[in-house]
Amino acid sequence: AKPGATAPATPRPVVLGMSIGPLDEATKTRLGVNGGVLVENVRADSDAAEQGLRRGVVITSVNDRPVNSAADVSALVDSARKAGRTGVLLNVRLAGQQASIVVKLN
């Protein structure tokens, strides 16, 4: 690597076809949420995209359990899969509105 080169960004975890990152305090304040994770990217061919999820959406809970990290989202999705569920309920903040969206487990 060249001196002064920036390290490549750590790849974000991908869950349900979405890249998920942490929410900083300024974003939490601006959106009026206490916690959650930020959707940074959505695969176009995913059910999440079909359900209207896109970059900038904040996921506040999965199956009514609060999430504050991509690991939280992954664990709740895995547990829903193990329980034989076909989808998960995401509570999201989208354009200032609270919404509940069911995303299929693939």
C-alpha positions, 0 to 999 in steps of 0.5 A: 500500500502507498504511504498515506493510502486509506485502508479499504472500508470494512465490508458491512454485514449483509442481511436479507439482501441489505448492507447494514451499518451502525447509526451515529448519535447525530442521525438518531437525534435527527430521526428521533429514534433511540436506536436502530441500524442504518440500511446502507445498500439493498440488493435490487433482486431482494425481497427487501427491495421489493418491499420498498426498503432502500438506502437511508432507512433505519431498522429499529426492531426485528420481530418486535425486538430492538436492534442496535447492530448488524449482529442483532439483526443477523441473530434475530433473522437466524433465530426466525429461520431456525423457528421455521418462520418464512419472514420477519417483521421489520419496524422501520423509520422511512422518510420520517414515518414509522412503518412495519414491513414483512420481509421474506426469509430466503 
